[in-house]
Amino acid sequence: ASGDFFFGTLVDTSNNTEIIKVTARSSDSMTVLRAQDNTSARAFSVGDRFELRPTAALFENAHLDNTPTSTGSLGLPKGTTAQQPTASATEGHIRYDTDDNVVYYSDGNNWLKISSVNAVLSSVTGTIVNSLATTLTLAGTGFLTSSLTVKFTPSGGSTSSVSVTPSSDTAASVAVPSAIYGQSASTVIAIVVVNADGSTSSGINKTVVAAPSGGTISTSGNYRYHKFTSSGTWTNTIASLSTEYLIVAGGGAGAGHNNSNARLGGGGGAGGLRNGTATAAAQGHTITVGGGGSGVNGSFQGNSGSDSTALSVTSNGGGGGGSGDSGTANGAAGGSGGGGGRNGSGGAGTSGQGNAGGDSNGPSNPQSQGGGGGAGAVGNDGSTSNGNGNGHGGAGLNTYSAWATATSSGDSGYFAGGGGSGWHGSYSPETFASGGSGGGGDGGSSNADDSSCNGQNGTANTGGGGGGTSTTSPHNHVSSATNGSGGSGIVILRYDVTSL
């Protein structure tokens, strides 16, 4: 037909040959182009042969129709994906896939699209932490828009594969599978990606690190918590770890009374409370948990609590309450200030950590001295009436109730409540100045037996202030009555494990 051709060979009696290109035929009459395939035109005689032979030109041109008006095509082997021959045995071959309607070629390892996009993995951000489920961020090119397979291969171990949907052609995130974060620390993990075109990237290695340690560890939601109820070391293994902290110092002790003049003690101030976020280096960090001020017997200002420190941040110990002795009647300053004793003023709190203690009501009877300041409110001033305002300690803060729940800490979610003051009067039923929510100890009361004169201790590991002492009624001065000790402090650290 028009446009078809074949090559013929003329052979004379001496076996000299000339190859010709036959472009048309009518019966045995041929239209030809002479001297083809590097041969020369020769003279031939009647009786010389004309044969159809294989020629170099035949193999080079028979399937190549590259004329500008060509309507020809090249046929390829075709079949389903399942029918693909083994790639390792067909390197350099091409075929048409009837499942994908795409031409594939074999590189000796895989069948790849002729027009496949090469996957390139340029970086892996994040940390593989032993025993923690973390997420990695991948960057590169050629991720396409769906079905990106991320392969994790531990040194000497089996590969784990995770299929994800890229957020773009250049970015994706992947949750580390349990088989990988279950590997021992220091295990090297090779990571590659395979895009939807079947292109496999080169690998990037990540090394499994040990999880941070120290304190009592718990997990809630996305957060991992380290609680310190006593001083210790937090060992961080993750570089530049964004770490939130809650640092509560020891609460101040309530004050004692004056045995000779029925002068009562003010409530102890709560330990300072600080929170925030710090970037922690991968190293050991010293954690200091401050103790509460100790309770004493007799006419003394309450002992102040000790500071708590973590990640270069310090919370100040709570101020001790002012005593019934006029020489030490003022509450001490601290994270929160101690309440004033008889005729005394409350101590100042530290800005950003706590509040001032309440003032005494003076020598009036019934007597109630100032309550210790709390992290959430000032201490109540003493009152001359029998009611709820009688030297109660200032409330602490419950902003950290989630922290308290996760770590079984705090006083119903509160930290750093001030101690109640001592109270003296003839009212019935017995009246106490209560400690503030957040571990503040109640003050002593004069309306019952001698044991009720004692100030109550602040709750341990809340930073609550201790309660002040009282005397029995009528003016039976109890020399053995003790003021309440402040509650010890606490340090809690937490970080979002999904962002490691």
PLY file of the C-alpha trace (Angstrom):
ply
format ascii 1.0
element vertex 500
property float x
property float y
property float z
element edge 499
property int vertex1
property int vertex2
end_header
0.00 0.00 0.00
0.99 3.59 -0.29
3.86 4.35 2.04
4.90 0.72 2.47
8.26 -0.55 1.25
10.65 -3.44 1.45
14.33 -4.05 0.64
15.32 -6.44 -2.17
18.70 -7.83 -3.10
19.99 -8.28 -6.74
22.65 -10.96 -7.15
24.67 -11.62 -10.37
26.35 -14.86 -11.36
29.52 -13.75 -9.58
27.56 -13.13 -6.37
27.95 -9.37 -6.62
25.00 -7.69 -4.88
23.05 -4.45 -4.90
20.36 -3.65 -2.38
17.35 -1.75 -3.65
14.31 -0.24 -1.90
11.00 -1.26 -3.47
8.44 1.50 -2.98
5.65 0.18 -5.26
4.71 -3.06 -7.07
2.31 -3.95 -9.83
2.45 -7.71 -10.29
6.12 -8.37 -11.11
6.84 -4.75 -12.07
8.73 -2.99 -9.26
9.39 0.71 -8.63
12.72 0.92 -6.83
15.37 3.19 -5.34
18.81 1.85 -6.21
22.14 1.53 -4.35
20.67 1.21 -0.82
22.33 0.12 2.41
25.87 1.14 1.38
25.80 -0.75 -1.99
26.54 0.55 -5.53
24.40 0.35 -8.64
25.46 -2.46 -10.94
24.55 -3.88 -14.34
22.49 -7.06 -14.15
21.55 -9.57 -16.86
18.52 -11.69 -17.63
18.68 -14.70 -15.41
20.33 -12.89 -12.44
18.53 -13.37 -9.16
16.21 -10.99 -7.26
15.74 -12.09 -3.64
14.09 -10.98 -0.39
16.84 -11.17 2.17
17.40 -9.85 5.69
19.46 -6.67 5.45
20.90 -4.16 7.94
18.58 -1.53 6.51
15.62 -3.80 7.17
16.35 -4.02 10.91
17.28 -0.38 11.24
14.30 1.03 9.38
11.55 -1.54 9.14
9.80 -0.23 12.35
10.92 3.38 12.12
8.56 5.46 10.11
9.88 8.91 10.83
8.61 10.74 7.83
6.95 14.08 8.65
3.55 12.74 7.55
3.81 9.37 9.26
0.65 7.69 10.49
2.47 4.57 11.70
2.89 3.28 15.27
5.13 0.96 17.24
3.58 -2.04 18.89
4.69 -3.00 22.43
4.05 -6.06 24.58
1.13 -5.34 26.87
-0.59 -6.90 29.87
-1.70 -6.36 33.45
0.51 -5.37 36.34
0.29 -8.91 37.65
1.63 -10.16 34.34
4.79 -8.08 34.47
7.87 -10.29 34.12
10.50 -10.14 36.85
12.30 -6.79 36.68
15.70 -8.30 37.47
15.47 -10.53 34.39
14.24 -7.83 32.02
16.50 -4.83 32.58
16.13 -2.40 29.68
12.76 -3.80 28.52
9.58 -1.79 28.03
5.93 -2.81 28.08
2.44 -1.32 28.21
0.51 -1.85 31.47
-3.21 -2.30 30.80
-4.12 -1.68 34.47
-2.51 1.77 34.60
-2.63 2.54 30.85
1.01 3.58 31.11
4.25 2.44 29.46
6.74 0.99 31.98
10.44 0.17 31.71
12.60 -2.11 33.85
15.72 -0.74 35.52
16.67 -4.19 36.71
15.13 -3.59 40.14
11.63 -2.28 39.48
9.19 -1.61 36.66
8.97 2.19 36.43
6.84 4.54 34.43
8.53 5.92 31.34
7.49 9.35 32.64
7.99 8.53 36.35
8.88 11.29 38.82
12.03 10.63 40.81
11.53 10.65 44.59
14.17 12.64 46.50
14.33 12.62 50.32
16.43 15.59 51.40
15.81 15.78 55.16
14.04 14.07 58.07
13.18 16.31 61.02
12.23 14.91 64.41
13.52 12.25 66.75
13.01 8.51 67.02
12.75 8.00 70.77
12.90 4.60 72.39
9.49 3.71 73.86
7.74 6.89 72.62
5.44 7.28 69.60
6.76 10.35 67.78
6.16 11.95 64.39
8.79 12.78 61.77
8.62 15.55 59.17
9.94 14.68 55.70
11.19 17.15 53.09
12.24 16.50 49.51
10.83 16.48 45.99
8.77 14.11 43.90
6.49 13.00 46.74
3.49 13.44 44.39
0.09 13.76 46.04
-0.87 10.31 47.30
0.38 6.93 48.45
3.86 7.86 49.61
5.41 4.82 51.27
7.95 5.48 54.03
10.24 2.56 54.77
12.14 2.21 58.07
14.94 -0.35 58.18
16.85 -0.89 61.46
20.45 -1.95 61.18
20.31 -5.73 60.90
16.51 -5.75 61.26
13.32 -6.00 59.24
11.79 -3.14 57.30
8.57 -1.49 58.50
6.53 0.41 55.91
3.97 3.16 56.47
1.77 4.67 53.74
1.01 8.39 54.11
-0.61 11.13 52.07
1.91 13.93 51.43
0.83 17.46 52.33
2.52 18.60 49.11
4.93 17.36 46.49
7.78 18.41 48.80
6.52 17.67 52.33
5.01 14.85 54.36
4.80 13.68 57.96
4.81 10.13 59.29
4.17 8.52 62.66
7.06 6.29 63.67
5.77 2.69 63.81
6.00 0.80 67.10
8.44 -1.75 65.67
10.86 1.11 65.10
10.46 3.15 68.29
10.66 -0.18 70.10
14.29 -0.52 68.97
17.08 -0.05 71.49
18.73 3.34 71.88
21.67 3.87 69.47
20.09 1.66 66.77
20.55 3.24 63.33
17.40 3.42 61.21
17.63 3.89 57.43
14.65 5.82 56.02
13.63 5.95 52.34
10.44 7.00 50.55
8.77 5.38 47.55
6.37 7.59 45.60
3.26 6.52 43.68
5.34 6.23 40.48
7.44 3.54 42.17
10.58 5.69 42.43
12.67 5.00 45.55
14.72 7.78 47.13
18.16 7.47 48.59
18.21 6.87 52.35
18.70 9.11 55.37
19.83 7.60 58.67
18.33 8.45 62.06
19.60 7.05 65.36
17.20 5.97 68.08
17.73 7.95 71.28
16.79 7.01 74.84
13.76 8.77 76.31
14.41 11.56 78.84
14.53 10.25 82.41
14.22 11.47 85.98
11.45 11.93 88.50
8.14 10.09 88.38
7.09 9.76 84.75
3.53 9.71 83.44
1.82 10.36 80.11
-1.48 12.10 79.42
-2.70 13.07 75.96
0.24 14.29 73.89
2.29 15.18 76.98
4.90 13.28 78.94
5.39 14.49 82.53
8.36 14.28 84.93
7.33 14.98 88.53
9.93 15.72 91.22
8.78 15.67 94.82
12.38 15.81 96.03
15.59 17.08 94.53
17.15 15.05 91.73
18.36 15.11 88.13
16.35 15.30 84.91
18.35 13.78 82.07
17.23 15.18 78.74
18.35 13.26 75.64
16.74 15.44 72.96
18.53 18.52 71.67
16.73 21.87 72.11
13.67 20.27 73.66
10.82 22.75 74.23
9.90 22.03 77.85
7.13 23.51 79.95
7.77 23.81 83.68
5.79 24.23 86.89
8.08 25.16 89.79
6.63 25.56 93.28
8.83 26.44 96.26
8.38 25.33 99.86
5.69 27.13 101.87
6.46 29.24 104.92
5.55 28.07 108.42
2.80 29.71 110.44
3.88 31.68 113.49
3.73 30.83 117.19
1.83 32.74 119.88
3.12 34.79 122.79
2.54 32.62 125.85
2.20 35.47 128.27
-0.17 37.77 126.40
-2.38 35.53 124.24
-0.95 36.95 121.07
-1.58 34.71 118.06
0.47 33.71 115.03
-0.11 34.69 111.39
-0.41 32.09 108.61
2.60 31.08 106.54
2.87 32.33 102.96
2.73 29.85 100.10
5.83 28.98 98.14
6.37 30.96 94.96
4.82 29.42 91.83
6.32 29.93 88.39
5.53 28.41 85.05
6.70 28.91 81.49
8.60 27.26 78.67
12.34 26.73 78.34
14.52 25.23 75.63
16.38 22.41 77.34
19.78 21.17 76.18
20.46 17.46 75.85
22.19 16.96 79.22
21.54 16.33 82.88
19.65 19.16 84.62
19.73 19.60 88.41
16.27 19.85 89.97
15.98 21.40 93.45
12.73 20.98 95.37
12.49 23.36 98.32
11.38 22.15 101.74
8.66 23.84 103.77
9.60 26.09 106.68
9.65 24.07 109.90
7.11 24.67 112.66
8.42 25.77 116.03
7.16 26.09 119.60
6.81 29.44 121.27
6.83 33.10 120.32
8.64 33.04 117.01
8.09 34.26 113.51
7.49 31.27 111.26
10.43 29.92 109.29
10.34 30.72 105.58
10.28 27.96 102.99
13.19 27.05 100.72
13.53 27.88 97.03
12.86 25.42 94.20
14.92 25.59 91.01
14.82 23.94 87.57
16.09 24.88 84.10
17.73 28.02 85.53
14.37 29.24 86.88
13.89 29.80 90.63
10.71 30.07 92.69
11.16 31.74 96.08
10.23 30.06 99.34
7.08 31.32 101.10
7.45 33.85 103.89
6.91 32.80 107.50
3.93 34.18 109.43
4.35 37.02 111.94
4.33 36.00 115.59
2.39 37.26 118.59
5.57 38.94 119.83
5.60 42.57 118.80
9.23 42.28 117.79
8.47 39.75 115.07
4.83 40.58 114.38
5.23 41.29 110.68
4.97 38.44 108.22
8.10 37.68 106.23
8.33 38.41 102.52
8.67 35.48 100.12
7.17 33.84 97.07
3.93 34.70 98.87
4.14 36.72 102.07
3.40 35.48 105.56
0.37 36.84 107.44
0.86 39.49 110.12
0.85 38.58 113.84
-0.74 40.78 116.49
-0.51 44.42 115.30
1.67 43.18 112.42
1.47 43.60 108.65
1.54 40.89 106.05
4.78 40.19 104.21
5.15 41.06 100.54
4.86 38.47 97.79
7.15 38.21 94.77
5.78 39.57 91.50
4.87 36.76 89.13
5.05 34.16 91.90
2.54 34.96 94.64
0.72 37.49 96.76
1.11 39.37 100.02
-0.03 38.07 103.40
-2.99 39.59 105.25
-2.66 42.06 108.10
-3.56 41.50 111.76
-6.76 43.02 113.17
-4.82 44.50 116.07
-5.45 43.75 119.74
-9.24 43.48 119.43
-11.05 40.49 120.83
-11.90 38.11 119.24
-8.44 38.08 117.75
-7.59 36.84 114.27
-4.27 37.48 112.64
-3.45 37.75 108.93
-3.64 34.72 106.63
-0.66 33.80 104.49
-0.67 34.89 100.86
-1.33 32.35 98.09
-0.32 32.11 94.46
-3.85 33.09 93.40
-4.93 35.60 96.06
-3.70 37.73 98.95
-4.10 36.45 102.49
-7.21 37.58 104.33
-6.84 40.28 106.95
-7.77 39.35 110.47
-11.39 39.97 111.46
-13.05 40.99 114.70
-16.17 38.99 113.90
-16.92 35.30 113.84
-17.13 34.62 110.09
-15.45 33.50 106.93
-13.00 36.39 106.87
-11.04 35.35 109.93
-7.47 35.28 108.67
-7.98 32.67 105.99
-5.04 31.86 103.76
-5.03 33.17 100.20
-6.11 30.68 97.53
-3.58 28.99 95.33
-3.89 28.43 91.59
-5.73 25.64 89.77
-4.49 26.73 86.34
-2.46 23.54 86.39
-5.29 21.14 87.15
-4.40 19.10 84.04
-0.85 18.79 85.35
-2.16 17.80 88.77
-4.48 15.18 87.30
-1.78 13.70 85.08
0.75 13.44 87.91
-1.53 12.79 90.93
-0.36 16.01 92.54
-1.74 19.15 94.08
-4.71 19.83 96.32
-7.71 19.08 94.06
-5.78 20.64 91.23
-4.54 23.64 93.25
-0.98 24.52 94.22
0.50 27.13 96.61
-2.28 28.10 99.01
-1.54 30.31 102.02
-1.79 29.14 105.63
-4.64 30.24 107.92
-3.89 32.37 110.98
-4.40 31.56 114.65
-7.85 32.54 115.98
-8.95 33.38 119.52
-12.47 33.97 120.79
-15.38 32.49 122.74
-17.62 31.49 119.86
-19.37 28.20 119.44
-19.14 26.16 117.33
-15.40 26.18 117.14
-14.01 28.52 114.46
-10.86 28.03 112.43
-9.16 30.26 109.90
-8.84 27.89 106.97
-5.83 27.46 104.76
-6.16 28.48 101.12
-6.95 25.91 98.42
-3.60 24.56 97.29
-2.35 22.89 100.44
-2.54 25.74 102.96
-2.76 24.52 106.59
-5.60 25.65 108.86
-4.81 27.96 111.75
-5.28 26.93 115.37
-8.43 27.79 117.31
-8.93 28.66 120.99
-12.46 27.23 121.31
-11.63 23.61 122.02
-9.02 21.45 123.67
-5.36 22.25 123.73
-4.59 20.22 120.61
-6.77 22.55 118.53
-4.36 25.37 119.28
-1.80 23.88 116.95
-1.46 25.29 113.46
-1.85 22.61 110.78
0.94 21.75 108.40
0.78 22.74 104.75
0.25 19.77 102.41
3.46 18.19 101.20
4.47 18.92 97.59
1.96 21.71 97.10
3.99 24.62 98.51
1.12 25.37 100.91
1.79 27.65 103.90
1.50 26.36 107.47
-1.21 27.51 109.90
-0.54 29.88 112.81
-1.09 28.84 116.46
-3.73 29.97 118.94
-4.35 29.75 122.69
-7.14 28.06 124.60
-10.01 29.99 126.12
-10.10 31.77 128.43
-6.45 32.75 128.00
-5.01 29.42 129.04
-1.70 29.80 127.28
-0.47 26.53 125.89
3.29 26.60 125.83
3.45 23.36 123.88
1.32 24.59 120.97
3.21 24.49 117.67
2.79 26.41 114.49
2.19 24.46 111.27
5.11 23.67 109.00
4.97 24.77 105.39
4.35 22.16 102.69
7.32 21.13 100.58
7.50 22.28 96.98
7.29 20.40 93.70
8.73 20.58 90.17
6.85 19.22 87.18
8.23 19.25 83.63
6.31 18.28 80.52
6.79 18.21 76.74
4.70 17.34 73.71
5.89 13.96 72.46
4.30 14.49 69.02
6.69 17.40 68.38
9.93 15.63 69.26
0 1
1 2
2 3
3 4
4 5
5 6
6 7
7 8
8 9
9 10
10 11
11 12
12 13
13 14
14 15
15 16
16 17
17 18
18 19
19 20
20 21
21 22
22 23
23 24
24 25
25 26
26 27
27 28
28 29
29 30
30 31
31 32
32 33
33 34
34 35
35 36
36 37
37 38
38 39
39 40
40 41
41 42
42 43
43 44
44 45
45 46
46 47
47 48
48 49
49 50
50 51
51 52
52 53
53 54
54 55
55 56
56 57
57 58
58 59
59 60
60 61
61 62
62 63
63 64
64 65
65 66
66 67
67 68
68 69
69 70
70 71
71 72
72 73
73 74
74 75
75 76
76 77
77 78
78 79
79 80
80 81
81 82
82 83
83 84
84 85
85 86
86 87
87 88
88 89
89 90
90 91
91 92
92 93
93 94
94 95
95 96
96 97
97 98
98 99
99 100
100 101
101 102
102 103
103 104
104 105
105 106
106 107
107 108
108 109
109 110
110 111
111 112
112 113
113 114
114 115
115 116
116 117
117 118
118 119
119 120
120 121
121 122
122 123
123 124
124 125
125 126
126 127
127 128
128 129
129 130
130 131
131 132
132 133
133 134
134 135
135 136
136 137
137 138
138 139
139 140
140 141
141 142
142 143
143 144
144 145
145 146
146 147
147 148
148 149
149 150
150 151
151 152
152 153
153 154
154 155
155 156
156 157
157 158
158 159
159 160
160 161
161 162
162 163
163 164
164 165
165 166
166 167
167 168
168 169
169 170
170 171
171 172
172 173
173 174
174 175
175 176
176 177
177 178
178 179
179 180
180 181
181 182
182 183
183 184
184 185
185 186
186 187
187 188
188 189
189 190
190 191
191 192
192 193
193 194
194 195
195 196
196 197
197 198
198 199
199 200
200 201
201 202
202 203
203 204
204 205
205 206
206 207
207 208
208 209
209 210
210 211
211 212
212 213
213 214
214 215
215 216
216 217
217 218
218 219
219 220
220 221
221 222
222 223
223 224
224 225
225 226
226 227
227 228
228 229
229 230
230 231
231 232
232 233
233 234
234 235
235 236
236 237
237 238
238 239
239 240
240 241
241 242
242 243
243 244
244 245
245 246
246 247
247 248
248 249
249 250
250 251
251 252
252 253
253 254
254 255
255 256
256 257
257 258
258 259
259 260
260 261
261 262
262 263
263 264
264 265
265 266
266 267
267 268
268 269
269 270
270 271
271 272
272 273
273 274
274 275
275 276
276 277
277 278
278 279
279 280
280 281
281 282
282 283
283 284
284 285
285 286
286 287
287 288
288 289
289 290
290 291
291 292
292 293
293 294
294 295
295 296
296 297
297 298
298 299
299 300
300 301
301 302
302 303
303 304
304 305
305 306
306 307
307 308
308 309
309 310
310 311
311 312
312 313
313 314
314 315
315 316
316 317
317 318
318 319
319 320
320 321
321 322
322 323
323 324
324 325
325 326
326 327
327 328
328 329
329 330
330 331
331 332
332 333
333 334
334 335
335 336
336 337
337 338
338 339
339 340
340 341
341 342
342 343
343 344
344 345
345 346
346 347
347 348
348 349
349 350
350 351
351 352
352 353
353 354
354 355
355 356
356 357
357 358
358 359
359 360
360 361
361 362
362 363
363 364
364 365
365 366
366 367
367 368
368 369
369 370
370 371
371 372
372 373
373 374
374 375
375 376
376 377
377 378
378 379
379 380
380 381
381 382
382 383
383 384
384 385
385 386
386 387
387 388
388 389
389 390
390 391
391 392
392 393
393 394
394 395
395 396
396 397
397 398
398 399
399 400
400 401
401 402
402 403
403 404
404 405
405 406
406 407
407 408
408 409
409 410
410 411
411 412
412 413
413 414
414 415
415 416
416 417
417 418
418 419
419 420
420 421
421 422
422 423
423 424
424 425
425 426
426 427
427 428
428 429
429 430
430 431
431 432
432 433
433 434
434 435
435 436
436 437
437 438
438 439
439 440
440 441
441 442
442 443
443 444
444 445
445 446
446 447
447 448
448 449
449 450
450 451
451 452
452 453
453 454
454 455
455 456
456 457
457 458
458 459
459 460
460 461
461 462
462 463
463 464
464 465
465 466
466 467
467 468
468 469
469 470
470 471
471 472
472 473
473 474
474 475
475 476
476 477
477 478
478 479
479 480
480 481
481 482
482 483
483 484
484 485
485 486
486 487
487 488
488 489
489 490
490 491
491 492
492 493
493 494
494 495
495 496
496 497
497 498
498 499
